[in-house]
Amino acid sequence: MDPTALNRLRGALGDRVDTTHVSLEAARGDRSGHTSAAPPLAVVHAESPADVQETLRIAHETGTPVVVRGAGTGLAGAAIAGAGEIVLSTLRMRRVLEIRPDDLLAVVEPGILNAELDALLSEHGLWWPPDPASRDISTVGGNIATGAGGLLCAKYGVVRDAVLAVDLVLADGRLLHLGHRSVKGVTGLDLTSLVIGSEGRLGVIVGATLKLRRLVPGTPCTIVATFPAVRDAARGSAAVTASGAEPSIMEFMDARCLAAVHALLELPPPRAGVAQLTIQTDGRSAAVEADQIAAVLRDAGGTVTLTDDPVQGEELLRIRRSMHAAMAALGTTLIEDVSVPRSAMPAMFDEIARIERDYGIEIPTVAHAGDGNLHPNFIVQTPEIPEHIWKAADELFRAALRLGGTLTGEHGIGTLKSRWLAEELGEDQWQLQRDIVRVFDPAGILAPGRVYAPHASQHHATGSNDAEEPHA
Ligand SMILES: Cc1cc2nc3c(=O)[nH]c(=O)nc-3n(C[C@H](O)[C@H](O)[C@H](O)COP(=O)(O)OP(=O)(O)OC[C@H]3O[C@@H](n4cnc5c(N)ncnc54)[C@H](O)[C@@H]3O)c2cc1C
């Protein structure tokens, strides 16, 4: 690192450059529970696109790596920063620049929290559909950079479906305006889509034009169905999908997750051994659809309760939203995020059970059952993930691939999943994606070593030292 980088940053940005122990320590980790080996150089609290540009110009000229950070709620270790790196925080850039009910769009800065934005939009009868369970604590910029999903995805889509345009500062400080404000737009390559889910490797998102929806009318209905076994619950959710019903939310929790959350929230313990589906219907036909779904679930062997009380409904969903906190309370977690075709969910649960038996471990699992996205959790009592757990995770990922699925449905690759990326993409695509990153950032300033870390076949096959090492 060029020793003048910090001095130049201080000269240009004054007290927005933070080197306090507490800030540097916080930037060493995210909500994955993993931390870097040493603290970064400084945290820059950008307050405007100009601050971001200035930081990147200095970083570029001094060859100093930069890790972009939103709220640090990521679960893949993507925002974890280490020795010699500048952390560029967009958390203070939280202005809403425009809300246009007529065009169903809003223009925002990246640091606004997802739930904070929705509270403002609701005053206009609008909402932004992406709703990660972390919506109260994660930023819109982070949601875009991870391509976040959430509870409502099966019906209302993911971040990718809800962004029209992004303003992006490149690694050398140039500002690009990607995308469009119109509903349609196919001019040139779709670089907005490329930025969504790019995990801070292509540039810094300093503004976003979001695609909104009008608030859904009517009172939602919430259904809870319990099943004697995991596979029965998985079959129940598959039956709901096959029935043609379109619930807004369909979440699965196995008995261990359910018990852990009840303990965390100090609720009476759930019935031993049962797996649970929590389902919500919305819109004017919510009640009719809820009755239909309840019948499907009963036919599938579920014990069903149904409420149209929104407060009670929120309480029931709070149990699902508290899952990550409940797992984190049990130990060091490795949260997997595999996604499979919905019809393959029962088979994926069989694979999880097989891996539990083979490795003599428990893998408490929740799933966004409406879209086939599972979060199996590996929990250990050591600060590091031991090798046999990585092996079990490896088997889990391979099982998802065999079933036509993918390594990550919504959390991203970050530092924790990069060892598997090439295997899913294939060598040619992995290299092509690396080359694309180089076009955006030829000097390798942004988050080097994240996502495209060296991988086994590359070392064995070519002895290549082509992939950058993370600084963390
Ligand atoms: C309790 C809990 C529940 C969660 N539930 C969900 C869920 O349901 N669905 C889901 O998808 N995720 C979930 N997550 C994960 C996490 O909240 C999301 O990945 C979220 O989108 C991260 O946002 P953030 O602002 O915290 O970003 P960070 O963690 O700070 O950063 C994440 C990535 O985005 C990049 N980034 C951040 N801001 C910018 C920017 N302005 N420009 C460029 N790159 C940027 C970072 O470099 C990093 O690569 C959950 C996490 C927790 C703790």
The ligand as a Tripos MOL2 file, in Angstrom:
@<TRIPOS>MOLECULE
LIG
   53    58     1     0     0
SMALL
NO_CHARGES

@<TRIPOS>ATOM
      1 C1        -31.0120  -11.5520    9.9720 C.3       1 LIG1
      2 C2        -30.6120  -11.5650    8.5110 C.ar      1 LIG1
      3 C3        -31.5350  -11.9750    7.5790 C.ar      1 LIG1
      4 C4        -31.2010  -11.9670    6.2190 C.ar      1 LIG1
      5 N1        -32.1380  -12.3440    5.3100 N.ar      1 LIG1
      6 C5        -31.8600  -12.2830    4.0000 C.ar      1 LIG1
      7 C6        -32.8510  -12.6530    3.0360 C.ar      1 LIG1
      8 O1        -33.9730  -13.0270    3.3670 O.2       1 LIG1
      9 N2        -32.5110  -12.5560    1.7300 N.ar      1 LIG1
     10 C7        -31.2740  -12.1340    1.3230 C.ar      1 LIG1
     11 O2        -31.0320  -12.0490    0.1200 O.2       1 LIG1
     12 N3        -30.3310  -11.8000    2.2220 N.ar      1 LIG1
     13 C8        -30.5770  -11.8560    3.5340 C.ar      1 LIG1
     14 N4        -29.6190  -11.5230    4.4500 N.ar      1 LIG1
     15 C9        -28.2780  -11.1270    3.9760 C.3       1 LIG1
     16 C10       -28.0480   -9.6050    3.8020 C.3       1 LIG1
     17 O3        -28.9000   -8.8430    4.6330 O.3       1 LIG1
     18 C11       -28.2240   -9.2000    2.3350 C.3       1 LIG1
     19 O4        -27.2120   -9.8110    1.5660 O.3       1 LIG1
     20 C12       -28.1880   -7.6850    2.1070 C.3       1 LIG1
     21 O5        -28.5520   -7.4390    0.7640 O.3       1 LIG1
     22 C13       -26.8320   -7.0430    2.3930 C.3       1 LIG1
     23 O6        -26.9990   -5.6420    2.4760 O.3       1 LIG1
     24 P1        -25.9540   -4.7360    3.2870 P.3       1 LIG1
     25 O7        -26.3610   -3.3200    3.1210 O.co2     1 LIG1
     26 O8        -25.8310   -5.2030    4.6630 O.co2     1 LIG1
     27 O9        -24.6190   -5.0250    2.4620 O.3       1 LIG1
     28 P2        -23.1700   -5.4240    3.0080 P.3       1 LIG1
     29 O10       -23.2420   -6.6560    3.8240 O.co2     1 LIG1
     30 O11       -22.5320   -4.2360    3.6130 O.co2     1 LIG1
     31 O12       -22.4350   -5.7520    1.6390 O.3       1 LIG1
     32 C14       -22.8110   -6.8890    0.8910 C.3       1 LIG1
     33 C15       -22.1430   -6.8210   -0.4880 C.3       1 LIG1
     34 O13       -22.6520   -5.6910   -1.2090 O.3       1 LIG1
     35 C16       -21.5910   -4.8180   -1.5800 C.3       1 LIG1
     36 N5        -22.1070   -3.4480   -1.4980 N.ar      1 LIG1
     37 C17       -22.7660   -2.8660   -0.4660 C.ar      1 LIG1
     38 N6        -23.1050   -1.6000   -0.7920 N.ar      1 LIG1
     39 C18       -22.6500   -1.3820   -2.0550 C.ar      1 LIG1
     40 C19       -22.6660   -0.2690   -2.9350 C.ar      1 LIG1
     41 N7        -23.2370    0.8920   -2.5960 N.pl3     1 LIG1
     42 N8        -22.0820   -0.4080   -4.1580 N.ar      1 LIG1
     43 C20       -21.5000   -1.5650   -4.5230 C.ar      1 LIG1
     44 N9        -21.4350   -2.6470   -3.7280 N.ar      1 LIG1
     45 C21       -22.0070   -2.5590   -2.4980 C.ar      1 LIG1
     46 C22       -20.4640   -5.1120   -0.6030 C.3       1 LIG1
     47 O14       -19.2140   -4.7900   -1.1720 O.3       1 LIG1
     48 C23       -20.6300   -6.6070   -0.4280 C.3       1 LIG1
     49 O15       -20.0660   -7.2720   -1.5250 O.3       1 LIG1
     50 C24       -29.9070  -11.5480    5.8080 C.ar      1 LIG1
     51 C25       -28.9750  -11.1570    6.7710 C.ar      1 LIG1
     52 C26       -29.3110  -11.1710    8.1050 C.ar      1 LIG1
     53 C27       -28.3010  -10.7170    9.1160 C.3       1 LIG1
@<TRIPOS>BOND
     1     1     2 1
     2     2     3 ar
     3     2    52 ar
     4     3     4 ar
     5     4     5 ar
     6     4    50 ar
     7     5     6 ar
     8     6     7 ar
     9     6    13 1
    10     7     8 2
    11     7     9 ar
    12     9    10 ar
    13    10    11 2
    14    10    12 ar
    15    12    13 ar
    16    13    14 ar
    17    14    15 1
    18    14    50 ar
    19    15    16 1
    20    16    17 1
    21    16    18 1
    22    18    19 1
    23    18    20 1
    24    20    21 1
    25    20    22 1
    26    22    23 1
    27    23    24 1
    28    24    25 2
    29    24    26 1
    30    24    27 1
    31    27    28 1
    32    28    29 2
    33    28    30 1
    34    28    31 1
    35    31    32 1
    36    32    33 1
    37    33    34 1
    38    33    48 1
    39    34    35 1
    40    35    36 1
    41    35    46 1
    42    36    37 ar
    43    36    45 ar
    44    37    38 ar
    45    38    39 ar
    46    39    40 ar
    47    39    45 ar
    48    40    41 1
    49    40    42 ar
    50    42    43 ar
    51    43    44 ar
    52    44    45 ar
    53    46    47 1
    54    46    48 1
    55    48    49 1
    56    50    51 ar
    57    51    52 ar
    58    52    53 1
@<TRIPOS>SUBSTRUCTURE
     1 LIG1         1 GROUP 0 **** ****
